[in-house]
Amino acid sequence: MGYVNDRMPLIGFGTFQIKSSDIYQCLDVALQTGYRFIDTAQCYGNEKAIGDALKILLQKYNLKRSDIFITTKVAPKFQGKDKCRKSILKSLEKLQTDYIDLVLIHWPGTANLSSDSIKNSKNRKESWQELEEFYRQNVVRSIGVSNYNIVHLEELLSYCKVKPEVNQCEYHPYFYTYDLVSYCKEKEIHFQAYSSFGSASNKNILMEDEQIKNFAKLKNKTTSQVLLAWSLSQGISVLPRSKCPSHIIENFESINLKLTDSEIKSLVKEKQQKFCWDPSKIKLMLRLIAKNINKVYCKRYYSETIKEKSKKEISKGKRFIYSISATSVFLLTHGALYLRRRFENQKTDSLVDTIPFDDFLHNYLLKGKVSSIVYQVPFSVADVYLEEKLQNTKLSEKDKFKSDLALRFINKKQEYIVRTPDIRVKFEEDSKAFKEIINDVNENMKKINEDSYKEINLSINDYPSKGEFFIIFATSTALLASILLV
């Protein structure tokens, strides 16, 4: 947290929902009051107005650009390599500055993509790599994220070269995300609060909460000052916004109020309520092989199609999508076993083999109960799905090994999750590292279940042709579709 820790004030002026026409007046009061931190975002639509205002106000208050800390955020619609880069260049132009102090990825998902789309993970990674490039060029002085849960941060930390310095999230007594705050502290990521007043709700129940109001009277402070001090006293920065001059000043003065640990805990509500958008809907999907297999993992079509029999209740479209997904699971297991036997009969070595997860593989894949890692070559080297609440899930010894192996695999060699026909090239490029992973699997599986253990034969001599793969896929699809659709 070098740059942020040294330069970013604990209280900033938030500009969400402040129109461009009001920006100058608000910033005039804010700078005069003592604010030196301005938070904006591409989707707020006021970056240009902020740039125009600062051009005048910095001179008015005898300030330099370096006296002001500016944060902006990459909008969900600009996630991905090229869009992200262009959007940051546009932000620099609108803000009329040659550098930005902090740029955040605004949201773990991408606009116009479903929350369970595997493209979200890909776009997050590409966007982060663009931020890292701007950071290396010193055009962006620090980088971070917003609305990231632990599962998103774990994914990011597995591949990032520059660690995020900030995670900006909703945080207040009605939404006390202690686990996330603790995780960020452990990883040295500064946690920053937005919506301290619960401002996205229709009825502002935070500001009207009787306990908080009474506590404010006891301290001879306003409710808003108590809510801001509640976060500030935990070392969490805040971003209050207001168009009212007296409220802008009032909010800034909250920096002088300190709450004890017991006072902080006393204001936390037993019944938690989130007012803003929910990032937990953005699932962590790591490189699935089949296009629609994620629908099976999410149980969206499994529960509707398998458990229900009535054609009136289940549309043919859903049945068809499920059949494609189920076929993909079928191919990742029985297709690989079939080809292994075929190559064995021909007395040739083959990549096709499986770790002995077959006895419970289908249940876990279709029901999505726990994370799973399946080595199924040539169709895939690894297929990983990590559920958000895996940490709180009771796992058997075998399942725990699978989840741990998945995390180690991702951290060590994520590029090994590949598709035919690239598999031969990938193996030849770095077969040594892959063999190390295979050896780890072999040793662990021996310890876990000696009876069902089967040694994995590693060879790069043969793999099925595209034609063979297509025939099996088409036949299986037709068969399962016929069963499900009739």
N, C-alpha and C positions, 0 to 999 in steps of 0.2 A: 504494500500500500504506500509506496514511496511518495509519488507525486500527490496523490489524493491526501495522504496523511499530512504532508507538509503544506499544501496549498488550499485545500478545500475547507471553507467554513462549515460549522455544524448546522447553521441555519441558512437556507437559501430561499429565494423568492420564486415560487412556482407560478407558471404562466398558463397552465391548462385552462382552456375555455375563456381566456382573456382575448378579446378581439383585437385585431391590429390597430383599430382606431383608439383603443384604450391603453395600449402598451406604453406610449410616451408618458402619459400622466402617471401611470402606476410605477414605472421605473424611476421617474423623477422623485416621487415620494420615497420609494425604496432606497435609492442611493443616498438621498439626504438623511434618511433614518440610520443608515449604516450597513445595509445589505451589500455584500460584495460577491454574491453567488446567485446566478440566474439559471433557472432550469427551464428548458424548452424541449421541443421535439418536432420532428419533421411533420408529423400528423396534426400538430397543434395549429399549423398554418400561420404562425406569427414570427417566424425566424427573421424575415426581411424587416418587419416592423421593429424588432429588437435591434437589428443591425443599424437601422436608420436612427433609432432613439439614442443608442450608445455613442454614435458619431457626434452627436450634439452634447449629450449629458456628461460624457467623460471630460470634455473641455469645461463645461459649466462647473463641475465639482473638482477640477484640477486633478483628475485621475488619469492613470495610464491604462492601457489594455491589460497589462500584467497585474493590475490591481483587482481585476474582475475575473471570477471563475465562471466559465460558461459550460453548461452541459446540454447536449442535444442527443436525440435518440433516432436510430435507424428504424423507420416505419415498417410494419409487417409486410406491406406491399412491396418493399424494396429489399426483401431478404434474398440472398443469393449473390454470387460473385460479382457479376457486372452491374446489377442494379444497386447493390450496396455501395460499390465504389463510386458510381455516378451520383448517388444520393448524398454522399459525404462531400463530394466536390461541390454539389449544389448548395449544401448547408454552409460551407465556407464562403461561397459567393453571397448568399443571402445575409449571413451574419456580418459580412464585410470584414473578415479577419483572416489572417494567414495561418492561424492555428486555432484548434478547439481544445479546451482543457480536458474535457471528458466526453466520450461518445459511448453510448450504451446501445445494445441490441434491445429494442423496446419490448419484444414479445417472443417467446420461444417458437411460436408458430408463424406461418406465412399466410397472408391474406388470400382468400379464395381457395384455400386447401382445407380439407376436412381435418379435424383435430387428430385423427389417427393415421393420417397419411405419412408414409415413410419419407416423403420428400421434405418434411419439416426438419428432420435431423440433418439431412444433406445440406439444406439451405442454411441452417444454423452454423454448420461447420464452415461453409464457404464464406458466409458473412464475417465470421470471427477471423478467418484468415485474412480477409481484406482489412479489418480493423488492425490486425497485427502489422500489416504492411504500412498503413498510415502511421502507426506508432513508431515503427523503425525509421520512418522518414521524419519523425518529430513534428509532423503536421497535426497529429492527435497526441496529446501529452499523456493521456491515460485512457484505458478502455475498460468496459464493464458490461453488465447485463441488467435487465429489468424483468421482473415477473418470473424469474427462474426458481423452480423448486429444487430440492436436493437432487432429484434424479437428473434434471437438466444440467446442474452444476457438475455432477459426477461425470456425465458424458463429456462436458466441455474440458474438464481437467484431465481427461484421459488422452486428449490430443493437442491441447493448446501449448504453444511455445511461450506465449506471454500470458500470465495468469490475470484473470479479471480482478480489478481493484475494487469494484462496487457492484452490489446487487440491490437494485431499487425495487421495493415491493410494498404492497399495502400492509399497514401495521398500525394497530391501535388497540385499546383495551377490549374491544369486541372481536378482534382478530389477532390473537397473541400467538404467533408462530415461533414458539420458543425453540423447537428442534431446528428450524431453518436458521434462526439467528445464531444458535450455538454452532451449527455446521459452518456458517460463514466465518465466525470468529476463529474456529479451529483452523480453517484454511486461509486465514488472514485476508478475508474479503470483507470490506467495509459494508455493513448493512445500512441501507438508507430507506426511510419511511416516506410513503406518500399517502394521501387521503387520511391524514391524521384526525380530521374531523368527520370521517365517514361521509364525505361530501358527495359520493355518487348515489346515495340512497334517496328515495323519494321523500321519506320523512327522516329528518336528521335526528335520529334517536340518540346518537352519541352526545350531541350538544344539549339534548333535553333529558339526559339521564340524571335522575334525582341524586344518586350517590355522588356522581362526579360534580354536579352543581353545588351540592352541600360541601364537598371537599374544597371546591374553589372558594366558597364563602369563608370557610375556615382559614384558608391561606390568604384571604383578601386579594384574590386574583380572579380573572375571568375564566370561564370554562375552556375557552380556546387555549389560554395560556397553560392551563393544567394539562390539557391533552398533548400539547407540544412538549412540555416539560417532562411528561411521562416517558416519551421516547428519548429526549435529550439526556435525561438522567441515566439512561442505559448506554450512553455513548453512541446513540443512533441519530444520525442527522435527519433533519426534517425540511419539508418544502411547502410551507403554508402559502396560500394564494388568497388575494382579496383585491377588490377594486376600490374599497373604502379606505381613504387615507388613515383614519383613526385605527382601523383594524390592522392595517399594514404595520403601523407603529406598535400597536398592542402585541401583535404576534412576535415581533422582533424582541420585545422585552421579556419574552418567556425564557430567554437564555439565562436570565438571572435567578430563575426558580429551580431549586434542586429538591428532588424527591428521594426519600430513603428506599431501600429495597422492600421493606415491609409496606410502605405506602404504594409503591409500584404494584406489588402483588395484590393489594387490597382493592385496586381499581379494575383488575382483570375480571371479565365477566365469565361466569361458569358456562353460560350458553353462548357459544361463539357464533359470529355472523360476519360473512364476507360481503362487502358492498360492491366491489369492482370486479372486473373480468377475472376468470378463474384459469390460471395456467395449468392446473392439474389435468385439464381436459386434453392438453397436448401430450399424447403418449410418447414414451421413448421407444422408438422402433429402430433397431439396428440391422440394416441390410437384410431384408427378407428376400428369399429367392423368387417366389412366385408373386405375380402382380397383386393378387387379391387374397393372399394368405393372411394378411393382417386382419381381414374381416373375421376369420376363424379365431385368431388369437383374442380379438376383442369380444368374442362370444356374441357378436351382434346377430349373426345368422345361425349360429349353432343352436341357441336356445329356441329360436323361432322355428327352425326347420326340422330338427331332430325330434324335439319333444312334442310338437304339434303335428297332427295328421290331416286336419281339415284343409282342403284346397281353398275353401272360401276365406280362411284366415291368412293363408300364406300365398303371396303373389308369386307368379312364375318367375318374375325377374329376380326375386330374392332367392328362389330355389336354384336358379341358374348360376347366380353369383356364388352361392354356397358350393355348388357342385364343382365349380372351377377351383375354389379354395381347397375343398376336401381332396380333389384330385392332386393338387400340389403336395399336400401332406402325404398322400398315398405314394407319389413318386419319390419323395425324399426318403421313404422307408422301403417299401416292397420293390420299387423299381430298382433301387440300388442293390438289394439282395438278389433279385433276378439276374442282373447283369454280372454280379460277382460269381454266381453259380455258372453262368454261361462261359465266362473267361476261365474258370477253374476246369471245366470240362475240356476246354481247348488247351489246357496245360500252359496257360500264359499268365504271367503276373498281372494284376490289375489294381488300380487305385480303389476299386469299389469294395468298400467294407464299412462296417458300422461299429461304433462303440455299443456295447450291449445295454442299450437303454430300451430295447424293443418291448420288454414286458410292460412298461408303463408309458411309453412314448406317446401313443395315440391319445390316451386320456389327458395328458398334460398339454399336448399340442392343441387338441380340440377344445378343451375346457379352459385353457389359459390360466390354470391355477397358480403355477409357479413359473419362474424363468426356466428355460431349457437351452442346452447347447447340444447340437447334434452334428457330428462329423459325418457327412454323407457325400462322398465323392463318387462320380464326377459332378453331380448336380450342385453340390455346395461343399465348401470346407467347413463353414460354420453358419449356424442360423440361431440368432440370439434374440430373446425378448425378455427384458427386465421390467417387472411390474414396479410401479411407483412405491408401493408399500412393502416391498420385499423384506426390508429390514425388520418389519413387525410380523412377518409370516413365520409360523412354526414349520420348519423344514426337517425332513428326515436326513440321515447322514448322507445318503446318496444324492438327495436333492440339494443339500447344502454344498456338496462338492460341485455339482453342476453349476450352481450360481457363482461360486467362487472361481471356477474355471472360466466361466463366461467373462467375468471381470478381468481376470488375468490375461485372457486371450485378447480382449479388446485393447487393453493397455499395451500389450507386447507387439502384436502383429495384426492390427485391424485390416490391413490390406489383403490378408489371406482369405477374407470373405469374398470369393470371386465366383464367376460364372463360366460355364463352358462357352467357347473353346479356349479361354484365357488361362485355364488351369495349368496347362503344361508349362507355359511361359513363366507364370508366377512361381511354380514349384522350382523350376530350374534357376530362377533368379536368386532364390535364397532357401534352398532345400534344408540347409543346416538348421536354421531357426525353426522351421516347421517340424523337423525331426525332434528338436528339443521339446516342442509342445506335445507331440505324439508320445514321446517317452514319459513326459509328465502324466499324460492321460493313462498310459499303460500301468505305471507304477501305482497311481491312485486307485485305478479300477481294481487292481489285484488286492489292494488292502480292503476295499469296500465290499467286494463280492467275488470271492475266489471261484465259486462254483460256476457262475454265469459268465466269467471273464473269457474273452476271446482276444487273442493277440491281433493287433492291427498290422496288416501287411502294407508297407509303404513302398510304392513303386511309381515311376513316372513314364512307364513304357507304353501303356495302352489306356485309352478312354473311349467311350462310345462316340460314334459319329453323330452329326446333327440329324441324319436320317433316322438312326435308331432311336434317338431321343424323341423325335417328332412322332414316330409310330406309337411308342408307348404312351406318350402324352395324349395323343388324339384318341387312341383306343380306350384308355382309362377315362378320359373326359366323356366320351360317348356312353360308356357303360354306366358311370355314376350319374350322369345327367338323365339317362333313361330311367334309372331306378328312382331318382328323386322327383322327376317331373311327372311321372305317370301316376 
